Amino acid sequence: MTEGLSTEQPHPAMWLLWLALFIGLPALIAAIDTRAPVEMREARFAAVAAARLKRPPTPPPPVDPVEVFALEREQARAFNAAIPFSRLPNPAARPFIFAGSETDLARAIDCLAAAQLYEAGDDAIGERAVAQVVLNRVRHPAFPKTVCGVVFQGQERATGCQFTFTCDGALGRTPTQVAWERAREIARSALAGKVFKPVGYATHYHTDWVVPYWSGSLDKITAVGTHLFFRWRGWWGTPPAFRRVTDPGEPLITRIARLSAAHQDGAGALPGSSPLVLGGDKLADLTARPQQMIGAESLGKVMAGVRLVAIAPGAKSFLVELDRSTSPDSWPALSQTFCAGRLECRIMAWQSGSAPRGLPLTDENMEAMAFAYIHNSATGLQRSLWNCGKTQRANKDECMRQRIPAAGATEAPPAAPPALTGVRRKERFETIKVVPPVPVAPVVVVPPAKP
């Protein structure tokens, strides 16, 4: 049956034709198939980049609180790792130069320092990243127009604050003085124009072990440590959107008064202050006197019978240690030395052996304070208060209110706070046990046996 078959070898040109048919053609088809999706992706990328350059007619996007998916820590990390980083440019933010009064600057520095320290811990890189996000928000029309307004946005709510340390009780912890001063220095540099480039114009962040609902609707642009940083998609995430003029009037945040002398100048800033207001000619005479030069060289020295412990920025607040021999009735006279010639002034005094080393103050420091004085010539406020638990006064209006219950008093434990929303700090995470569904055994139909 094989006799009729030709045994002649094919022409060499046929080998080339077969090679082209069986190898070249499939390769060409594969190249076309792989090139098409790439071209489509590039076209979509170009379209997205072009769309970002056009300002939409709609207002800025709403600022949603952070609500997280109920995922285990490792599940959240795997989910976050699967979200790719944006391929669009990530330009560094423009330098932020604070414009405002000396008081506004002091308040802004301490609000920013509090956000850095309570959000990132005593970590210089993390603090710089948090500071940049706060300043990006100040410039964006979707957020408040001041540094303190941004940091404490939503603080009045038990849930929904933008930075969780402002509504979860974290402010009850007192940082070390070294950590606080380091945070203040980082904040001061940021407000003077120092930029943390890696986070660009990010306005949101979260740790890699939580998954907020908004994470899929924003562009993931970078990671700093365990934090992931995001910006809005479209025009609202581009540099032109961050052009709003800020408000120089920084609000007073009494919740950080024990950390910041700049936030101690308003009514009620004294611990347990009473409504007693003196003012009048006595205050006018005091502020009209020559002002004494009290600087760093005065620290540790005895002035007017007391030892100067610390001076708050702006030389408006003074921490002093009283001599044991001084009479409580003579303590208001301290104002004649330290507060003369100053339109705003505050004195915090402790008896010998109980004075703190400086700011920030702990709850124990506040309770141990023996005497406090404050005046503000703009409002006519002038007030002297004694710790009547240590020094009895005939006029109860001169007493500070005690913040710690008397011995033997019982107090109901505080209720557990509800689940929190807001920008998560790196030590916070939420977990819930996810139980996989129980597999259902398939139903097997057995045909009846044949007879």
SULBELKA-V773849 format. One record per residue. N is the residue number from 1. RES is the residue in one small letter. PHI is phi in radians with two decimals (* if undefined). PSI is psi in degrees with one decimal (999 if undefined). Layout:
((N,RES,PHI,PSI) (N,RES,PHI,PSI))
This chain:
((1,m,*,-5.4) (2,t,-1.84,0.2) (3,e,-1.12,-35.1) (4,g,-1.34,-6.4) (5,l,-1.40,140.3) (6,s,-1.40,138.3) (7,t,-1.80,9.3) (8,e,-1.27,133.8) (9,q,-1.20,142.7) (10,p,-1.11,154.0) (11,h,-1.15,144.2) (12,p,-0.95,-31.3) (13,a,-1.14,-29.5) (14,m,-1.17,-35.8) (15,w,-1.03,-41.4) (16,l,-1.13,-38.7) (17,l,-1.14,-45.1) (18,w,-1.09,-39.7) (19,l,-1.06,-41.2) (20,a,-1.18,-38.7) (21,l,-1.23,-43.8) (22,f,-1.61,-17.5) (23,i,-2.08,-50.9) (24,g,-1.18,-42.9) (25,l,-1.12,-48.3) (26,p,-1.04,-37.2) (27,a,-1.14,-38.7) (28,l,-1.14,-43.4) (29,i,-1.09,-42.3) (30,a,-1.10,-39.9) (31,a,-1.11,-39.9) (32,i,-1.15,-41.3) (33,d,-1.14,-38.6) (34,t,-1.38,-28.9) (35,r,-1.32,-32.6) (36,a,-1.09,-49.5) (37,p,-1.07,-37.7) (38,v,-1.08,-44.4) (39,e,-1.13,-38.0) (40,m,-1.15,-40.8) (41,r,-1.13,-42.0) (42,e,-1.11,-37.6) (43,a,-1.14,-42.7) (44,r,-1.12,-41.3) (45,f,-1.05,-44.1) (46,a,-1.13,-37.9) (47,a,-1.15,-42.0) (48,v,-1.12,-44.7) (49,a,-1.07,-39.1) (50,a,-1.20,-38.3) (51,a,-1.14,-29.4) (52,r,-1.18,-18.8) (53,l,-1.47,-7.1) (54,k,-1.85,124.0) (55,r,-1.28,127.5) (56,p,-1.30,154.9) (57,p,-1.31,-13.5) (58,t,-1.39,158.0) (59,p,-1.22,173.2) (60,p,-1.01,152.1) (61,p,-1.13,152.4) (62,p,-1.22,151.0) (63,v,-1.65,100.4) (64,d,-1.46,142.4) (65,p,-1.17,159.6) (66,v,-1.46,112.6) (67,e,-2.03,131.7) (68,v,-1.86,150.4) (69,f,-1.19,147.7) (70,a,-1.42,87.7) (71,l,-2.24,147.7) (72,e,-1.14,159.3) (73,r,-0.94,-50.1) (74,e,-1.25,-32.4) (75,q,-1.11,-41.8) (76,a,-1.11,-41.0) (77,r,-1.10,-41.5) (78,a,-1.14,-40.5) (79,f,-1.08,-47.5) (80,n,-1.12,-37.2) (81,a,-1.16,-27.1) (82,a,-1.36,-15.8) (83,i,-1.42,118.4) (84,p,-1.28,155.1) (85,f,-1.31,146.5) (86,s,-1.10,140.6) (87,r,-1.57,-5.0) (88,l,-1.26,158.9) (89,p,-1.01,148.6) (90,n,-2.16,73.2) (91,p,-1.22,151.8) (92,a,-1.24,147.9) (93,a,-1.19,154.2) (94,r,-1.21,151.2) (95,p,-1.02,139.3) (96,f,-1.77,114.2) (97,i,-1.89,112.2) (98,f,-1.19,134.8) (99,a,-2.14,115.1) (100,g,3.04,-179.5) (101,s,-1.27,171.9) (102,e,-1.09,-38.0) (103,t,-1.16,-44.1) (104,d,-1.07,-42.2) (105,l,-1.10,-43.7) (106,a,-1.08,-39.9) (107,r,-1.19,-42.3) (108,a,-1.10,-41.5) (109,i,-1.03,-45.8) (110,d,-1.31,-33.2) (111,c,-1.13,-44.2) (112,l,-1.15,-41.5) (113,a,-1.09,-39.5) (114,a,-1.10,-43.7) (115,a,-1.07,-44.6) (116,q,-1.05,-51.0) (117,l,-1.23,-41.6) (118,y,-1.39,-22.7) (119,e,-1.51,-44.1) (120,a,-1.89,-8.3) (121,g,1.32,-176.1) (122,d,-1.38,67.9) (123,d,-2.32,111.5) (124,a,-1.05,-42.3) (125,i,-1.16,-47.8) (126,g,-1.08,-38.3) (127,e,-1.14,-40.2) (128,r,-1.14,-37.0) (129,a,-1.15,-43.7) (130,v,-1.11,-43.5) (131,a,-1.03,-40.1) (132,q,-1.16,-40.0) (133,v,-1.10,-42.8) (134,v,-1.06,-46.3) (135,l,-1.20,-33.0) (136,n,-1.07,-41.0) (137,r,-1.15,-39.3) (138,v,-1.02,-35.4) (139,r,-1.44,-12.3) (140,h,-1.66,137.0) (141,p,-1.19,-7.7) (142,a,-1.44,-7.7) (143,f,-2.15,169.3) (144,p,-1.02,164.1) (145,k,-1.72,7.2) (146,t,-2.24,159.8) (147,v,-1.12,-49.7) (148,c,-1.15,-34.1) (149,g,-1.12,-39.2) (150,v,-1.19,-48.6) (151,v,-1.09,-41.8) (152,f,-1.80,23.1) (153,q,-1.10,125.3) (154,g,1.42,10.2) (155,q,-1.12,-22.0) (156,e,-1.31,-10.2) (157,r,-1.77,147.5) (158,a,-1.21,-28.7) (159,t,-2.33,157.4) (160,g,1.70,-0.1) (161,c,-1.18,152.4) (162,q,-1.34,-30.8) (163,f,-2.13,116.7) (164,t,-1.10,-23.2) (165,f,-1.14,-18.6) (166,t,-1.43,-9.8) (167,c,-2.44,9.9) (168,d,-2.00,11.3) (169,g,1.53,0.2) (170,a,-1.10,-26.3) (171,l,-1.16,-10.8) (172,g,-1.23,-18.0) (173,r,-1.47,136.9) (174,t,-1.80,121.5) (175,p,-1.26,162.2) (176,t,-1.21,156.8) (177,q,-1.10,-37.5) (178,v,-1.12,-45.0) (179,a,-1.13,-40.4) (180,w,-1.12,-45.5) (181,e,-1.16,-34.8) (182,r,-1.16,-41.0) (183,a,-1.12,-39.9) (184,r,-1.13,-36.5) (185,e,-1.18,-40.8) (186,i,-1.10,-43.3) (187,a,-1.11,-42.5) (188,r,-1.06,-41.1) (189,s,-1.15,-41.7) (190,a,-1.09,-39.0) (191,l,-1.34,-10.3) (192,a,-1.74,6.3) (193,g,1.97,0.0) (194,k,-1.32,128.5) (195,v,-1.90,137.7) (196,f,-1.72,99.2) (197,k,-1.14,-37.4) (198,p,-0.98,-32.2) (199,v,-1.54,-4.2) (200,g,0.94,-127.7) (201,y,-1.80,34.7) (202,a,-1.10,139.9) (203,t,-2.09,-5.0) (204,h,-2.40,153.4) (205,y,-2.75,161.5) (206,h,-2.75,165.0) (207,t,-1.34,160.1) (208,d,-1.35,-0.7) (209,w,-1.87,14.6) (210,v,-2.28,156.3) (211,v,-2.22,96.7) (212,p,-1.22,154.7) (213,y,-1.10,-29.0) (214,w,-1.41,-8.6) (215,s,-1.09,-27.9) (216,g,-1.43,-10.9) (217,s,-1.81,-0.8) (218,l,-2.03,163.4) (219,d,-1.49,123.2) (220,k,-1.43,117.5) (221,i,-1.95,-27.6) (222,t,-2.90,170.0) (223,a,-2.26,138.3) (224,v,-2.24,107.4) (225,g,1.11,-126.3) (226,t,-1.65,5.9) (227,h,-1.74,138.7) (228,l,-1.89,137.0) (229,f,-2.01,141.4) (230,f,-2.33,156.8) (231,r,-2.39,163.6) (232,w,-1.20,148.8) (233,r,-1.39,158.7) (234,g,1.33,-162.0) (235,w,-1.08,-32.4) (236,w,-1.20,-8.1) (237,g,-1.84,6.3) (238,t,-1.69,159.8) (239,p,-0.92,-38.8) (240,p,-1.05,-22.3) (241,a,-1.29,-15.8) (242,f,-1.78,54.6) (243,r,-2.09,6.7) (244,r,-1.20,141.6) (245,v,-1.30,130.7) (246,t,-1.50,163.2) (247,d,-1.67,123.0) (248,p,-1.32,-10.5) (249,g,-1.44,85.3) (250,e,-1.23,128.9) (251,p,-1.26,158.3) (252,l,-1.47,125.7) (253,i,-1.97,95.1) (254,t,-1.20,-16.2) (255,r,-1.17,-19.7) (256,i,-1.94,22.0) (257,a,-1.08,-33.0) (258,r,-1.30,-15.7) (259,l,-1.65,-29.4) (260,s,-2.24,120.5) (261,a,-1.18,-26.9) (262,a,-1.16,-20.1) (263,h,-1.86,25.6) (264,q,-2.00,8.9) (265,d,-1.59,-8.5) (266,g,-1.58,170.4) (267,a,-1.07,134.3) (268,g,1.55,1.8) (269,a,-1.27,-26.2) (270,l,-1.23,145.7) (271,p,-1.11,119.2) (272,g,1.10,37.6) (273,s,-1.20,148.9) (274,s,-1.68,168.8) (275,p,-1.39,9.8) (276,l,-1.16,122.2) (277,v,-2.20,124.2) (278,l,-1.70,-77.5) (279,g,1.12,-151.4) (280,g,1.35,-153.1) (281,d,-1.10,-32.5) (282,k,-1.05,-44.9) (283,l,-1.20,-42.8) (284,a,-1.06,-40.7) (285,d,-1.13,-39.7) (286,l,-1.15,-45.5) (287,t,-1.28,-16.4) (288,a,-1.49,-10.0) (289,r,-1.28,161.1) (290,p,-1.09,140.2) (291,q,-1.54,130.2) (292,q,-1.39,143.4) (293,m,-1.42,109.7) (294,i,-2.14,108.7) (295,g,-2.23,-165.4) (296,a,-1.04,-28.1) (297,e,-1.21,-14.2) (298,s,-1.55,-12.3) (299,l,-1.05,133.3) (300,g,1.50,-8.5) (301,k,-1.60,157.2) (302,v,-1.58,124.5) (303,m,-2.31,130.9) (304,a,0.95,32.9) (305,g,1.46,6.8) (306,v,-2.28,157.9) (307,r,-1.70,129.7) (308,l,-1.38,120.2) (309,v,-1.64,-46.3) (310,a,-2.73,155.8) (311,i,-2.17,126.1) (312,a,-1.34,156.5) (313,p,-0.95,138.6) (314,g,1.58,-4.6) (315,a,0.92,44.1) (316,k,-1.95,-16.4) (317,s,-2.25,137.1) (318,f,-2.28,132.9) (319,l,-1.80,126.3) (320,v,-2.33,158.6) (321,e,-1.98,124.4) (322,l,-1.39,146.7) (323,d,-1.36,144.6) (324,r,-1.08,-26.8) (325,s,-1.46,-10.3) (326,t,-1.35,146.1) (327,s,-1.48,140.9) (328,p,-0.99,-29.9) (329,d,-1.20,-18.7) (330,s,-1.57,-8.0) (331,w,-1.11,-37.7) (332,p,-1.06,-21.5) (333,a,-1.18,-12.6) (334,l,-1.01,-30.5) (335,s,-1.06,-28.0) (336,q,-1.17,-27.4) (337,t,-1.59,-49.1) (338,f,-1.54,-30.3) (339,c,-1.86,-5.3) (340,a,-1.06,132.8) (341,g,1.40,0.7) (342,r,-1.87,128.0) (343,l,-1.21,-29.9) (344,e,-2.22,134.8) (345,c,-2.74,148.8) (346,r,-2.55,139.4) (347,i,-2.21,131.7) (348,m,-2.11,124.2) (349,a,-2.19,140.7) (350,w,-2.18,150.7) (351,q,-1.29,160.8) (352,s,-0.98,131.3) (353,g,1.63,-10.9) (354,s,-2.08,4.5) (355,a,-1.28,141.5) (356,p,-1.30,171.0) (357,r,-1.43,-21.6) (358,g,2.83,-169.5) (359,l,-1.44,150.4) (360,p,-1.37,161.0) (361,l,-1.67,144.3) (362,t,-1.58,169.5) (363,d,-1.04,-36.7) (364,e,-1.14,-39.0) (365,n,-1.08,-42.8) (366,m,-1.13,-39.0) (367,e,-1.23,-31.9) (368,a,-1.45,-9.6) (369,m,-1.01,130.2) (370,a,-1.61,-29.8) (371,f,-2.72,147.9) (372,a,-2.53,143.7) (373,y,-2.38,144.0) (374,i,-2.61,143.7) (375,h,-2.54,153.6) (376,n,-2.52,109.7) (377,s,-1.19,-25.1) (378,a,-1.19,-33.8) (379,t,-1.82,-7.8) (380,g,1.37,12.0) (381,l,-1.36,132.5) (382,q,-2.62,125.0) (383,r,-2.57,136.2) (384,s,-2.18,130.9) (385,l,-2.35,140.4) (386,w,-1.95,152.7) (387,n,-1.44,98.6) (388,c,-1.29,-8.2) (389,g,-1.26,-19.5) (390,k,-1.94,-31.8) (391,t,-2.35,112.5) (392,q,-1.25,140.3) (393,r,-2.21,143.0) (394,a,-1.21,-35.9) (395,n,-1.66,110.4) (396,k,-1.18,-18.8) (397,d,-1.17,-13.5) (398,e,-1.60,4.7) (399,c,-1.71,139.8) (400,m,-1.26,145.1) (401,r,-1.34,133.8) (402,q,-1.31,132.3) (403,r,-1.64,-17.5) (404,i,-1.82,130.4) (405,p,-1.01,149.9) (406,a,-1.13,160.8) (407,a,-1.04,134.9) (408,g,1.61,-16.1) (409,a,-1.33,143.1) (410,t,-1.93,149.1) (411,e,-2.41,134.3) (412,a,-1.12,137.7) (413,p,-1.09,144.3) (414,p,-1.13,146.3) (415,a,-1.20,146.5) (416,a,-1.11,134.6) (417,p,-1.18,151.5) (418,p,-1.23,169.9) (419,a,-1.00,133.9) (420,l,-1.64,149.7) (421,t,-2.08,171.4) (422,g,2.15,-178.4) (423,v,-1.25,124.0) (424,r,-1.44,138.4) (425,r,-1.43,168.3) (426,k,-1.28,-18.4) (427,e,-1.63,0.7) (428,r,-1.82,138.7) (429,f,-2.74,157.9) (430,e,-2.06,137.1) (431,t,-2.28,153.7) (432,i,-2.59,138.1) (433,k,-1.29,121.2) (434,v,-1.74,115.6) (435,v,-1.67,121.0) (436,p,-1.12,148.7) (437,p,-1.11,144.9) (438,v,-1.32,123.0) (439,p,-1.13,140.1) (440,v,-1.66,126.0) (441,a,-1.13,134.5) (442,p,-1.14,147.0) (443,v,-1.50,121.8) (444,v,-1.82,122.4) (445,v,-1.65,118.6) (446,v,-1.70,119.9) (447,p,-1.18,148.1) (448,p,-1.13,146.2) (449,a,-1.16,142.9) (450,k,-1.31,141.0) (451,p,-1.19,999))
